[in-house]
Amino acid sequence: MSNPGQTDRSVLEAIRRGDAEIWSQLVNQYHGRLLRFAMARVPQSADAEDIVQNTFTSFVGVAGSLEIEVSLETYLFSILRNEIVNRVRTQWAKRVCLIQDVYRKNGDYEPADALGYVCAASPSTSWCVSHDEGHELLRQVLTGALRDVVEGFHKAQKLHDLKMAELLFYCQLSNVDAARQLNMGAGKVRTFKHRCLKRIRKSIAERCPTTDISISYSEDLLTEVWEDQRLSCIKRSTLGAFLLEDLSPEWFDYVDFHLATMGCHFCRASFKDLQEEQQTSMRQENLRQRIIASTVGFLSKS
């Protein structure tokens, strides 16, 4: 996902000024997809609605001190996830991908040590301490490194490689399981994984040439960063083109994989919102056509 643009910054500034119209536009723009995401995670629709309302309330509460580093959509989804976790307080509420859920549910999932040698480890230091300065530095650096990897695949149009990266690092599948999903040899996946880790290490070194990052972290942190920053989530315009079947074969295949196979809950929520918008638009257009058809005869008599 790209860095926030000037539009998000101007929207945030308007909200800080108390611009009710801009705030209403923001709510209209995002409440649908946030609600779809919440409804996929909590059993009761009323709970989902409360969670979405709390999300916007929390956003307003921090808008005055918020420093834009990612898009407003990313901030809203991050708040939403926290609201869901607080409401449900069960492990399943924090899972990212449908394919990951299936593997864990079937008992076949065994996480591999993908990032054990990227940085020096200190087992006694918990990566869960969210307010620790070193931990936050690590998150920022890791975010940049992973974004470099994802954007590199985009620019080179290596969408098959992006699939592998999502399965390995976002879903934490083993080499064998990722190879099975992509119908390829496990050796090729292993080589690809090694190259990705090498790129991540290089990116970290370039970002912190004089800083010793010695906080321990696991693959869970990598997945957490990938999810929080929505690094490989698909733009809404691309989802719209997918809905209209107006994408190149390569992109159509990747979006279908991201939605249906990997099952990114964020993008599935946005896609469902788009589908409902399209259906509503079609119903309104059909109604308009019926009105015109039933009244055009009266125009000639008037």
C-alpha positions as CSV (number, residue, x, y, z in Angstrom):
1,M,0.0,0.0,0.0
2,S,1.4,3.4,-0.9
3,N,2.2,6.3,1.4
4,P,-0.6,8.8,2.2
5,G,-1.2,11.5,-0.4
6,Q,-2.0,15.2,-0.1
7,T,-5.8,14.4,-0.2
8,D,-5.6,12.4,3.1
9,R,-3.6,15.2,4.7
10,S,-6.1,17.9,3.6
11,V,-9.0,15.7,4.8
12,L,-7.4,15.3,8.2
13,E,-6.8,19.1,8.4
14,A,-10.4,19.8,7.6
15,I,-11.6,17.4,10.3
16,R,-9.4,19.1,12.8
17,R,-11.1,22.4,11.9
18,G,-14.4,20.8,12.6
19,D,-15.6,20.6,8.9
20,A,-18.8,18.6,9.3
21,E,-19.2,18.1,5.5
22,I,-15.8,16.6,5.1
23,W,-16.3,14.4,8.1
24,S,-19.6,13.2,6.6
25,Q,-17.9,12.4,3.3
26,L,-15.2,10.4,5.2
27,V,-17.9,8.4,7.0
28,N,-19.8,7.7,3.8
29,Q,-16.6,6.6,2.1
30,Y,-15.5,4.1,4.6
31,H,-18.3,2.9,6.8
32,G,-19.5,0.3,4.4
33,R,-16.2,-1.6,4.0
34,L,-15.5,-1.3,7.7
35,L,-18.9,-2.8,8.5
36,R,-18.3,-5.7,6.1
37,F,-15.0,-6.4,7.7
38,A,-16.5,-6.3,11.2
39,M,-19.5,-8.5,10.3
40,A,-17.1,-11.2,9.0
41,R,-15.4,-11.3,12.5
42,V,-18.3,-10.9,15.0
43,P,-21.4,-13.0,15.1
44,Q,-24.0,-10.3,15.7
45,S,-24.7,-7.4,13.2
46,A,-25.5,-5.1,16.1
47,D,-22.0,-5.7,17.6
48,A,-20.5,-5.0,14.2
49,E,-22.3,-1.7,14.0
50,D,-21.2,-0.7,17.5
51,I,-17.6,-1.6,16.6
52,V,-17.7,0.6,13.5
53,Q,-19.3,3.5,15.4
54,N,-16.6,3.2,18.1
55,T,-14.0,3.1,15.4
56,F,-15.0,6.5,14.1
57,T,-15.4,7.9,17.6
58,S,-11.9,6.8,18.4
59,F,-10.6,8.3,15.2
60,V,-12.1,11.6,16.1
61,G,-10.5,11.4,19.5
62,V,-7.0,11.1,18.1
63,A,-7.4,13.2,15.0
64,G,-6.0,16.3,16.7
65,S,-2.7,14.7,17.4
66,L,-2.5,12.2,14.5
67,E,0.6,12.4,12.4
68,I,-0.1,11.0,8.9
69,E,2.3,8.3,8.0
70,V,-0.1,5.9,6.3
71,S,-3.5,6.4,4.6
72,L,-6.6,7.3,6.6
73,E,-8.1,4.0,5.5
74,T,-5.2,2.2,7.1
75,Y,-5.7,4.1,10.3
76,L,-9.4,3.3,10.3
77,F,-8.9,-0.4,9.7
78,S,-6.2,-0.5,12.4
79,I,-8.6,1.1,15.0
80,L,-11.3,-1.3,13.8
81,R,-9.1,-4.3,14.4
82,N,-8.3,-3.2,17.9
83,E,-12.0,-2.6,18.6
84,I,-12.8,-6.2,17.3
85,V,-10.1,-7.7,19.5
86,N,-11.3,-5.8,22.5
87,R,-14.9,-6.9,21.9
88,V,-14.3,-10.6,21.1
89,R,-11.0,-11.2,23.0
90,T,-10.4,-14.6,21.3
91,Q,-7.5,-15.7,19.2
92,W,-9.5,-16.1,16.1
93,A,-10.3,-12.5,16.0
94,K,-6.7,-11.6,15.2
95,R,-6.1,-14.0,12.3
96,V,-5.4,-12.4,9.0
97,C,-6.1,-14.7,6.1
98,L,-8.7,-17.4,5.3
99,I,-5.9,-19.7,4.1
100,Q,-4.1,-19.2,7.4
101,D,-7.3,-20.0,9.3
102,V,-7.8,-23.2,7.4
103,Y,-4.3,-24.4,8.0
104,R,-4.5,-23.7,11.7
105,K,-8.0,-25.2,12.0
106,N,-6.8,-28.4,10.4
107,G,-3.8,-28.7,12.6
108,D,-1.4,-28.7,9.6
109,Y,0.2,-25.4,10.3
110,E,3.8,-25.3,11.5
111,P,5.4,-21.9,11.4
112,A,9.0,-21.8,9.9
113,D,11.7,-19.5,11.3
114,A,11.7,-17.2,8.3
115,L,13.3,-14.2,9.9
116,G,15.5,-15.7,12.6
117,Y,18.7,-14.4,11.1
118,V,17.6,-11.1,9.7
119,C,18.6,-9.2,12.9
120,A,20.3,-10.2,16.1
121,A,18.0,-11.9,18.5
122,S,17.6,-11.5,22.3
123,P,15.1,-14.1,23.5
124,S,14.7,-12.4,26.9
125,T,13.3,-9.2,25.2
126,S,9.6,-9.4,24.3
127,W,8.6,-7.9,21.0
128,C,5.1,-7.3,22.4
129,V,6.1,-4.2,24.4
130,S,4.4,-1.8,22.0
131,H,5.6,1.4,23.7
132,D,9.3,0.5,23.8
133,E,11.3,2.8,21.6
134,G,13.5,0.1,20.2
135,H,10.5,-2.0,19.3
136,E,8.8,1.0,17.5
137,L,12.0,1.6,15.6
138,L,12.1,-2.0,14.6
139,R,8.5,-1.8,13.4
140,Q,9.2,1.3,11.3
141,V,12.3,-0.2,9.7
142,L,10.6,-3.5,9.0
143,T,7.6,-1.7,7.5
144,G,9.9,0.1,5.1
145,A,11.8,-3.0,4.2
146,L,8.7,-5.0,3.5
147,R,7.2,-2.1,1.5
148,D,10.3,-2.1,-0.7
149,V,9.8,-5.8,-1.4
150,V,6.1,-5.5,-2.2
151,E,6.5,-2.4,-4.4
152,G,9.4,-4.0,-6.2
153,F,7.1,-6.9,-7.2
154,H,4.5,-4.4,-8.4
155,K,6.9,-2.4,-10.5
156,A,8.4,-5.5,-12.1
157,Q,5.0,-7.0,-12.6
158,K,6.1,-10.1,-10.7
159,L,2.7,-11.0,-9.3
160,H,3.5,-14.7,-9.0
161,D,6.4,-13.7,-6.7
162,L,4.0,-11.5,-4.7
163,K,1.7,-14.5,-4.2
164,M,4.7,-16.4,-2.8
165,A,5.6,-13.6,-0.5
166,E,2.1,-13.3,0.9
167,L,1.9,-17.0,1.6
168,L,5.3,-17.2,3.2
169,F,5.4,-13.9,5.2
170,Y,1.8,-12.7,5.5
171,C,0.2,-16.1,6.1
172,Q,3.3,-17.8,7.5
173,L,2.9,-21.0,5.4
174,S,5.8,-23.4,5.3
175,N,7.8,-23.8,2.1
176,V,6.1,-27.1,1.4
177,D,2.6,-25.7,1.9
178,A,3.3,-22.6,-0.1
179,A,4.7,-24.7,-2.9
180,R,1.6,-26.9,-2.8
181,Q,-0.7,-23.9,-3.1
182,L,1.2,-22.5,-6.1
183,N,1.7,-25.9,-7.7
184,M,5.5,-25.6,-7.8
185,G,8.6,-27.2,-6.3
186,A,9.4,-26.6,-2.7
187,G,13.0,-26.0,-3.6
188,K,12.1,-23.0,-5.8
189,V,10.0,-21.5,-2.9
190,R,13.0,-22.0,-0.5
191,T,15.3,-20.2,-2.9
192,F,12.8,-17.4,-3.3
193,K,12.4,-17.0,0.4
194,H,16.2,-16.8,0.9
195,R,16.4,-14.0,-1.7
196,C,13.5,-12.1,-0.1
197,L,15.2,-12.3,3.3
198,K,18.4,-11.1,1.8
199,R,16.6,-8.0,0.4
200,I,15.0,-7.4,3.7
201,R,18.3,-7.5,5.5
202,K,19.9,-5.1,3.0
203,S,17.0,-2.7,3.3
204,I,17.2,-2.7,7.1
205,A,21.0,-2.1,6.9
206,E,20.4,0.9,4.6
207,R,17.8,2.4,6.8
208,C,19.8,2.0,10.0
209,P,23.5,2.0,9.1
210,T,24.6,3.2,12.5
211,T,21.8,1.7,14.7
212,D,22.1,-1.6,16.4
213,I,18.7,-3.2,16.3
214,S,18.9,-5.9,18.8
215,I,15.3,-6.5,19.8
216,S,14.0,-10.0,19.2
217,Y,11.0,-10.6,17.1
218,S,9.4,-13.5,15.4
219,E,7.4,-14.1,12.2
220,D,4.4,-13.0,14.1
221,L,5.8,-9.4,14.2
222,L,6.4,-9.5,10.4
223,T,2.8,-10.7,9.8
224,E,1.6,-8.1,12.3
225,V,3.4,-5.3,10.4
226,W,2.2,-6.6,7.1
227,E,-1.4,-6.6,8.3
228,D,-1.3,-3.3,10.1
229,Q,0.2,-1.5,7.2
230,R,-1.9,-3.5,4.6
231,L,1.3,-3.7,2.5
232,S,-0.2,-5.8,-0.3
233,C,-3.8,-4.8,-0.1
234,I,-5.4,-3.9,-3.4
235,K,-6.5,-0.4,-4.4
236,R,-10.2,0.1,-4.5
237,S,-10.0,1.2,-8.1
238,T,-8.3,-2.1,-9.0
239,L,-11.0,-4.0,-7.1
240,G,-13.5,-2.1,-9.1
241,A,-11.8,-3.1,-12.4
242,F,-11.7,-6.7,-11.2
243,L,-15.5,-6.5,-10.5
244,L,-16.0,-5.3,-14.1
245,E,-13.5,-7.9,-15.4
246,D,-11.5,-5.0,-16.8
247,L,-8.0,-6.2,-15.8
248,S,-5.1,-7.9,-17.6
249,P,-5.1,-11.7,-17.2
250,E,-2.0,-11.4,-14.9
251,W,-3.7,-8.9,-12.6
252,F,-7.1,-10.6,-12.7
253,D,-5.4,-13.8,-11.6
254,Y,-3.5,-12.1,-8.7
255,V,-6.6,-10.2,-7.4
256,D,-8.6,-13.4,-7.6
257,F,-5.9,-15.2,-5.6
258,H,-5.7,-12.4,-3.0
259,L,-9.5,-12.4,-2.5
260,A,-10.5,-16.0,-2.9
261,T,-7.5,-18.2,-2.1
262,M,-5.5,-16.2,0.4
263,G,-8.7,-14.4,1.5
264,C,-7.5,-11.0,2.7
265,H,-10.3,-9.9,5.0
266,F,-9.6,-6.2,4.4
267,C,-9.9,-6.5,0.6
268,R,-12.8,-8.9,0.8
269,A,-14.7,-6.3,2.9
270,S,-14.0,-3.6,0.3
271,F,-14.9,-5.9,-2.6
272,K,-18.2,-6.8,-1.0
273,D,-18.9,-3.1,-0.4
274,L,-18.2,-2.5,-4.1
275,Q,-20.5,-5.3,-5.1
276,E,-23.3,-3.9,-3.0
277,E,-22.7,-0.4,-4.4
278,Q,-23.0,-1.9,-7.9
279,Q,-26.2,-3.8,-7.1
280,T,-27.7,-0.6,-5.6
281,S,-26.7,1.4,-8.6
282,M,-28.2,-1.2,-10.9
283,R,-31.5,-1.3,-8.9
284,Q,-31.7,2.5,-9.1
285,E,-31.0,2.5,-12.8
286,N,-33.6,-0.2,-13.4
287,L,-36.1,1.9,-11.4
288,R,-35.2,5.0,-13.4
289,Q,-35.8,3.0,-16.7
290,R,-39.1,1.7,-15.4
291,I,-40.2,5.2,-14.4
292,I,-39.2,6.6,-17.8
293,A,-40.9,3.7,-19.6
294,S,-44.2,4.1,-17.7
295,T,-44.4,7.9,-18.0
296,V,-43.1,8.6,-21.5
297,G,-46.5,8.1,-22.9
298,F,-48.0,10.9,-20.7
299,L,-45.4,13.4,-22.0
300,S,-46.7,13.3,-25.5
301,K,-50.3,13.9,-24.3
302,S,-49.4,16.9,-22.2
